[in-house]
């Protein structure tokens, strides 16, 4: 298994345990999400795994009315859309995730800069259940 695959596995395992993890470069201070073995800023291998606090603000978003198969299977469609956004985390990096708890009947009321906090959603049932990162208004 490649290092990238190991990091993806660790990231997904952390999500399954209601944690959001990244990496902190001990040389330049850069914070990355998901975690990396090599700093994307200074290319140092002196990085440590950190737990993010899960707070941030909405930087961009879109409301999706025509979902991919996996989201259609979760019940989303033109009459039940969902929101995906880019969240600027308090630590600096940005991450894409579903944004829940918003009134999607009038997307113009959703404002950039909205304070958000991490949460987790489970899709699927039984042995097919999987937990995903999401954010909701703080």
QUIQUI-V342502 format. One record per helix or strand of 2 or more residues. SS is the DSSP state (a for helix, b for strand). FROM is the first residue (numbers start at 1). TO is the last residue. Records with the same first field share a line. If there is no record, write none. Layout:
SS: FROM-TO + FROM-TO
This chain:
a: 3-16 + 69-73 + 104-109 + 126-128
b: 21-25 + 31-32 + 47-51 + 55-64 + 82-89 + 94-100 + 115-123 + 130-137
